[in-house]
């Protein structure tokens, strides 16, 4: 993989962040949309004080807001990747809306090798295993392989050596029904 070009897709809801990404990461494709379970629009809240607080989730310290188009992850991937394109690594870090973004993908068509998902309230292994994003990822054929208390890394079951029990078809009957996310493709 070291000799293969890496393409990164960044989905941002703030114009200034997009300008910096377009200037500093010219090979990346940057789009100004929110990702969610279904298409529509949403209010993206911006903080002048804490840029990490920019989110679709309201709180007292947001000074500005902007309306953004919301698309599903499946629609975004369908529109930007060639059919059959492999995805090695996908990072979803959308300040509490991670499950909604994951629900908006087509896990039978787009099966990244590894998926990193922020889990804001999963501070222990037990909490990680009970987290709704973990429960969902298991239903679409992924296993948690590492966590640091705020983020969990999932691996596609069929990619885990010796995982025959998990490879037996957990993802065969899958039906799938925000803010920044990153998809790295080759």
N, C-alpha and C positions, 0 to 999 in steps of 0.2 A: 504494500500500500504506500510505501514511502515515495515511490516514483510516480504514483498516480495523482492527478490534480484533485484537489479538494475544493468543493464548492459549498458555500455556506449560505443558507437563507435566513435572514433575520426579519422578524415581524415586529415592528415597533409602532407605538401609538403617539410618538412625540416627534415633531418636525426637527427640532434641534438635534436629537439623537440620530435621526435619519441622515441629516447633513454630515455629521461626524462619521457615521458608518460609511457613507458613500465616498467621503474624502479619504479615509484611512483604510478601508477594506474594499478596494475597487473590484475585486473578483467576486465579491458577495452580491447576492441579489437581495435588496432591501425593499420591503413593501410596508406601507402604512395601513395596516388593517388590524382589527382585533380577531382573535380566534375563539370560537365557541362551539357548543353542541349543535347549534342551528344558525343559519344565516339571518342577518338583520342589521340593526345598528345598536350602538351602546355609547354611553358617556364614559370617556376616559378621563380620570381625575389626575391633575398634575399638581405637584408640590414644588414650590420654589425653595423650600427649606431642605427637604429630604427627597432626592431624586429616586431613591429606592422605594419610596412610598407611592410612586405613580402606579395607578391601578384602576380597575373597574370597580373596586370595593371602596365605599365611602368611609371617610373618617373626618375628624375635625381639622386636620392640617392640610387640606387641599385648597389652594388659592385659585386654581384655574380648572377649566374643563374643556374638552373638545369632543365632538361627536365623531365616532369612527365607524366605518363599515365593519361588520362582523361576518366572517366566512368560516366554514368548517375547515379543519386541517385536511380532510379528504379532498375538498374542492381546491384548496391551495396547492396540494401536491399534484392532483390531477392536472391542474393548469400550468404547472411549472416543471414537471419532471416527465421524461419520456416513459412510455409504458414499459414496465419491466426494470426500470432504473432501480439499482440497489441503494439502500440507505444504510450506511455503516453505524451511524451514531445520531441520535436525536436527543436534544436537551429541551425539556419543557420546564420553564421557570416563569410562571405567570401570576405570582403573588396571590395564591389562594384559588385560582380558577383552573388549576391543572386538570382536574377530573373532567370539567366541561370541554377542555381542549381535546383530551384523550377520547372522550365520547364522540367527538366530531370526526374521528378518523375512520378509515376503512381498513381494519386490521387483517382482512383477508387479502387485500391488494398491496398495501404498504406495510411491510414487516421489517422495520429496522433491526439490525443485529443487536444493538444495545440502545436502551432508552433510559435517560436520566430524568427523574421527576422530583421537583421540590415537594417536600412534605413538611409543611410549617409546624405541625403539632406532633410529629412523631419523634420523640426524643429517646425512645428506647426501642429495642428489637421487637418487643411485644406490641408497642404502639405502631411501629412500622408495619407489622403483619396484619394489624386490624385497620390500618388506614384505608379509606375507600379507594384510593388510587391503586394500592397494592391489590386489594380484592378484585378490582376491575382488570388490572394487568394480568392477573392469574387467569381470569376467564377468557382472555384473548391469546393465551399461550405463552406468557412470559413468567419468569421466576425472579424474585429479588435475589441479587447476588452480593450486594454490599450496601451499607448505609453509614452515614456519618452523623445522624441525628437530625439533619435538616433536608437531606437529599437521599434518594434511593436509586440505585442502579439496577435495572432489569435487563435480563438477557433472554433472547428468544429461546424457548425450550429446545427446539430442534438443533440449536447450536451448542448445547451443553453436553459434552461427552459423558456417556454413562447415564444419561437422564432418560432412559427408555420409558419409564413409567410416565414421565411428563410428555414424552414424544408420541404417546399413543393416540393422539387425536383431540387433545383439549381445545385446540383452536378450530376444529372442523365445523362446529355449529355456532359460529360467531355471528351475531347480528349487532350492528352498532346503531345506535339511535342518534378573544381576549388579548390581549396583551402579548409581550414578547415571547418568542420561542425560537429555537435554533434547530435546523436540520442540516446535517453534513452528509453530502452525497459524493459518490465517485462516478 
